[in-house]
Amino acid sequence: MNSLAKAYDTKLTTKQKRIRSLLEEAVAHHQNDRLVQAKLLYRKATQADPKNPVALQLLGVLAAQEEEYELSLSFFSRAISLLPTYSEAFFNRGHVFKKLGKIEEAIRDYGVAISIAPETAIYYESRANLLKESSRFDEALNDYNQAVLLDNQNPELYFNRGNILRELNLKSDALKSFDIAISIRPNYEDAIYNRAHLLEELGRFNEALDSYDAILEENPFDKNAKAVVLDVARMAL
């Protein structure tokens, strides 16, 4: 409900209180996947106040969930025109651009969201993911580094940063990043796999074997791990 708190002053008119009440009820429905009820209440809020950026932004979120992407874009754009500092609207519009394959537009919107709310880790993470997909690894690394500073208990950030560092041939730094991801989430299989592959590349075969053994302890039927263990075991001899 942070958006609602930011959008309203403490002194509300009767009309504003009614709109806030409608939105709070709508959000409760939305959070519990009662989309029909949520949409009805969001629309009631916009009928009462057609220039309410929060209601428009939330309609945009709902439209995106229903894969009505062009409609969603129009809601987000209207919300932004009414409240140009609405970071959530830029961020969510960026997601829709990504869904539509408009990568540069998505990167731009994530950037605007970051400029408005630079303390929000997920904004950096989302832009970094797209920069990575675009093979803009140095820029992606900068964003992952910033995201990690803001959210240092998120294992996926360290995992993704490790993958970027590996792409940049910074293998020792990549290994450290995978280690942190695994320390936060000990059964993080993807991170354990990537760490093991990296240890192989570094010629540290016995340590790689230990990593694959850890995977097999969690999942004894992992055929990929079993096959790799045999190959690595031969190299470790």
Secondary structure in CASP SS format (residue, H / E / C, confidence):
PFRMAT SS
TARGET T0000
AUTHOR 0000-0000-0000
METHOD secondary structure of the structure
MODEL  1
M C 1.00
N H 1.00
S H 1.00
L H 1.00
A H 1.00
K H 1.00
A H 1.00
Y C 1.00
D C 1.00
T C 1.00
K C 1.00
L C 1.00
T C 1.00
T H 1.00
K H 1.00
Q H 1.00
K H 1.00
R H 1.00
I H 1.00
R H 1.00
S H 1.00
L H 1.00
L H 1.00
E H 1.00
E H 1.00
A H 1.00
V H 1.00
A H 1.00
H H 1.00
H H 1.00
Q H 1.00
N C 1.00
D C 1.00
R C 1.00
L H 1.00
V H 1.00
Q H 1.00
A H 1.00
K H 1.00
L H 1.00
L H 1.00
Y H 1.00
R H 1.00
K H 1.00
A H 1.00
T H 1.00
Q H 1.00
A H 1.00
D C 1.00
P C 1.00
K C 1.00
N C 1.00
P H 1.00
V H 1.00
A H 1.00
L H 1.00
Q H 1.00
L H 1.00
L H 1.00
G H 1.00
V H 1.00
L H 1.00
A H 1.00
A H 1.00
Q H 1.00
E C 1.00
E C 1.00
E C 1.00
Y H 1.00
E H 1.00
L H 1.00
S H 1.00
L H 1.00
S H 1.00
F H 1.00
F H 1.00
S H 1.00
R H 1.00
A H 1.00
I H 1.00
S H 1.00
L H 1.00
L C 1.00
P C 1.00
T C 1.00
Y C 1.00
S H 1.00
E H 1.00
A H 1.00
F H 1.00
F H 1.00
N H 1.00
R H 1.00
G H 1.00
H H 1.00
V H 1.00
F H 1.00
K H 1.00
K H 1.00
L C 1.00
G C 1.00
K C 1.00
I H 1.00
E H 1.00
E H 1.00
A H 1.00
I H 1.00
R H 1.00
D H 1.00
Y H 1.00
G H 1.00
V H 1.00
A H 1.00
I H 1.00
S H 1.00
I H 1.00
A C 1.00
P C 1.00
E C 1.00
T C 1.00
A H 1.00
I H 1.00
Y H 1.00
Y H 1.00
E H 1.00
S H 1.00
R H 1.00
A H 1.00
N H 1.00
L H 1.00
L H 1.00
K H 1.00
E H 1.00
S C 1.00
S C 1.00
R C 1.00
F H 1.00
D H 1.00
E H 1.00
A H 1.00
L H 1.00
N H 1.00
D H 1.00
Y H 1.00
N H 1.00
Q H 1.00
A H 1.00
V H 1.00
L H 1.00
L H 1.00
D C 1.00
N C 1.00
Q C 1.00
N C 1.00
P H 1.00
E H 1.00
L H 1.00
Y H 1.00
F H 1.00
N H 1.00
R H 1.00
G H 1.00
N H 1.00
I H 1.00
L H 1.00
R H 1.00
E H 1.00
L C 1.00
N C 1.00
L C 1.00
K H 1.00
S H 1.00
D H 1.00
A H 1.00
L H 1.00
K H 1.00
S H 1.00
F H 1.00
D H 1.00
I H 1.00
A H 1.00
I H 1.00
S H 1.00
I H 1.00
R C 1.00
P C 1.00
N C 1.00
Y C 1.00
E H 1.00
D H 1.00
A H 1.00
I H 1.00
Y H 1.00
N H 1.00
R H 1.00
A H 1.00
H H 1.00
L H 1.00
L H 1.00
E H 1.00
E H 1.00
L C 1.00
G C 1.00
R C 1.00
F H 1.00
N H 1.00
E H 1.00
A H 1.00
L H 1.00
D H 1.00
S H 1.00
Y H 1.00
D H 1.00
A H 1.00
I H 1.00
L H 1.00
E H 1.00
E H 1.00
N C 1.00
P C 1.00
F C 1.00
D C 1.00
K H 1.00
N H 1.00
A H 1.00
K H 1.00
A H 1.00
V H 1.00
V H 1.00
L H 1.00
D H 1.00
V H 1.00
A H 1.00
R H 1.00
M H 1.00
A H 1.00
L C 1.00
END
